[in-house]
């Protein structure tokens, strides 16, 4: 399995490292180098180097640190860090270092990774929150499209959450306790919402 790692967020002790450890077996990683590493990015890079992982670094500007260049399998210059990295590795899963600003809104890099990844149909997981899946949903239906009246409260919730079904097998769902939804509002703002997997299972039934 191949994984793209992007974003600038951090997490409590061992959360990032545990997430990487959960997917490390036979994995190949693609890391987005966005400049001087944040605390969360430094933890990812330390893990990749210490574990001796097979990883490629993508950068659009500046210089990649010599230690990282030496440890990486490959270093690739791209024009658009996020879009090019995702398109080159469109079959990979995305591990997001989810980050938010002072107003608790996802940062521009976080938004770009999530929106572009979702547009390309890629699976997104939050590396700062136990690898919970990230799904994107609109806060209201498209005004230009007819909306079928929901036949039950569960149907209404499915429509409002915009859950793409199915993304996971029953076996996958059994291993996940929470799912993170990224809700996009009319004004373009975003909000991350976590829901228990039992609630999601009920919606999918």
Buried (B, 14 or more C-beta within 10 A) or exposed (E): EBBBBBBBBBBEEEBBBEBBEEBBEEBBBBBBBBBEBBEBBEBBBEBBBEBEBBBBBBBBEEEBBEEBBEBBEEBBEBEEBBBBBBEBBEEBBBBBBBBBEEEEBBBEBBBBBBBBBBEBEBBBBBBBBBBBBBBBBEBEEEEEEEEEEEEEEEEEBBBBBBBEEEEBEEEEBEEBEBBBBBBBEEEEEBBBEEBEBEEBBEBBE
